[in-house]
Every structure is written in C-alpha cells, then in structure tokens.
Amino acid sequence: MQWRKKEIDVKFIVGIVILLVIFGVVGGSFWNLVARQAQKDKQEEARLENEAIRAIYVEAGDILKEMVFVDMDKKTVFKAAIPKEGIYNKNDKLIAGDTLENGDMVKIYGDRNMTRSIPAQYPGITKMKRNGRASLEELQPYLEIANELLCGDSEEEDKK
C-alpha cells in the first residue's frame, strides 16, 4: 500500500511538472508574440515619422491671400485640409480649435500622394502635428517661395 501511495505521488508530481512546462511554453510563446508585435509597431511608427512632411503654414498672395503649406525640406508649395480629428501638439495631445496661424510649423502624416496641380493638393492626410511657430526671419524664405508660385513674383523680376 505504501509503494502505491509513492507511485501516485510520483505520478502526481510528474503531472504537475508537465503541466507547468506546458504553461511555461504557452506563456513564453505569448510574451514572445507580444514582444514581436511591439517591435513591429515601433518600426511602423519610426517609418511614419520618417515619411512625415515637415511644413510651414504661410499666408501668401497679393490681393487674395491664400493659406498654403511649404515643405521645409523640398521647398514645394501645397494645400491641405486639416484632418477631421484635429491638430496635435508636439506631445501628441489634441489641440483645442482646429486652426493654424501664419508661421506654424507642422508635421503632416499621410499617404504622401499629392495632386498635380498648382499649388499641389494633399488629400490623404491622416494626422497633423504642430511643432511650433517660426520667427519672422525663419518664415521669410518660405513666404517668398509661396508668393513666387502663387503670384509669379520673384525678387529677380523686381530688380529688372
């Protein structure tokens, strides 16, 4: 009878060990999956951040003022609507009021597909983030780029 109790105890202990191993494998697999998904999410976020357009919002034009964006890297002018969900600040918090002001520097996220018009249109915006406001000195070159496109004015023509 005593050897039977030891046999049952050994079977019970072996069963518990096997159960713990199974739980360990399943739990490890789950956390591995979670870690891989988190890594993919970080890579996707980094890709989106790299693809975002850094732009400055300017009021350009002679008689009829038009609000346009100027890509700060490519120096191209385009129009874009503010996303329905609104504008975020640099801390990724929604800003009350969906308005931009002359000289606001923004990061624009989306599909990067622009229309071939003058100025270009950017309909595929998914998110807009305001990063600050340019000083008058920082704003001036972008304002000249926008005015040159919208009005046909350039300083070279003015000098002639």
SVG drawing of the C-alpha trace seen along z (x, -y; Angstrom):
<svg xmlns="http://www.w3.org/2000/svg" viewBox="-14 -97 32 99">
<polyline fill="none" stroke="black" stroke-width="0.4" points="0.0,0.0 2.8,-2.4 4.5,-1.8 1.2,-2.5 1.0,-5.9 4.5,-6.7 3.6,-5.7 0.6,-8.0 2.7,-10.8 5.3,-10.4 2.6,-10.4 1.0,-13.5 4.4,-15.3 5.2,-14.3 1.8,-15.5 2.2,-18.9 5.7,-19.3 4.4,-18.5 1.5,-20.9 4.0,-23.6 6.2,-23.0 3.2,-23.4 2.1,-26.6 5.6,-27.9 5.8,-27.1 2.4,-28.7 3.2,-31.7 6.6,-32.2 5.2,-31.9 2.5,-34.5 5.0,-37.0 7.3,-36.4 4.4,-37.2 3.6,-40.4 7.3,-41.5 7.5,-40.9 4.2,-42.9 5.6,-45.8 8.8,-45.7 6.7,-45.9 4.7,-48.7 7.8,-50.7 9.3,-50.1 6.0,-51.3 5.9,-54.4 9.5,-55.2 8.7,-54.7 5.7,-57.0 7.8,-59.6 10.5,-59.5 7.9,-59.8 6.1,-62.7 6.3,-66.0 7.8,-68.9 6.0,-72.0 5.3,-75.6 1.9,-77.2 2.1,-80.6 -0.3,-83.3 0.7,-84.1 -0.7,-86.1 -1.0,-89.7 -4.7,-90.6 -6.4,-87.4 -4.5,-85.9 -4.2,-82.1 -3.1,-79.8 -0.7,-77.2 2.0,-74.9 5.6,-74.9 7.5,-71.7 10.6,-72.7 12.8,-70.1 11.8,-70.1 10.6,-73.7 7.4,-72.8 4.1,-74.5 0.8,-72.6 -2.7,-73.0 -4.1,-70.5 -7.1,-70.3 -6.8,-69.9 -7.8,-66.3 -11.3,-65.8 -9.9,-64.6 -7.9,-67.9 -4.4,-69.0 -2.0,-67.5 0.7,-69.4 4.3,-68.1 3.3,-65.9 0.6,-64.1 -2.3,-65.8 -5.2,-67.2 -5.2,-71.0 -8.5,-72.8 -9.6,-74.6 -8.6,-73.4 -6.9,-76.5 -3.3,-77.1 -1.7,-80.6 0.8,-82.1 4.2,-80.6 3.0,-77.5 5.5,-74.6 3.8,-71.2 4.5,-67.6 2.0,-66.1 1.4,-62.4 -0.5,-60.6 -0.1,-58.7 2.2,-61.3 0.2,-61.3 -0.1,-64.9 -2.2,-66.0 -0.5,-67.5 -2.0,-71.0 -0.7,-74.4 -0.5,-74.5 -0.4,-70.8 -3.2,-69.3 -2.5,-66.8 -5.8,-64.9 -4.5,-61.9 -3.6,-63.4 -4.2,-61.2 -2.6,-63.3 -1.2,-66.8 1.1,-67.8 2.0,-71.4 5.6,-71.6 6.0,-75.4 5.9,-78.7 8.6,-80.2 10.1,-83.6 9.7,-86.3 13.2,-85.6 12.6,-81.9 9.2,-82.5 10.5,-84.9 12.2,-82.4 9.1,-80.1 6.8,-83.1 8.9,-84.1 8.7,-80.5 4.9,-80.6 4.5,-84.0 6.7,-83.1 4.4,-80.2 1.0,-81.8 1.7,-85.3 4.6,-84.7 6.6,-87.3 10.3,-86.8 12.9,-89.2 14.9,-88.8 11.9,-90.1 11.5,-93.0 15.2,-94.0 14.7,-94.2"/>
</svg>
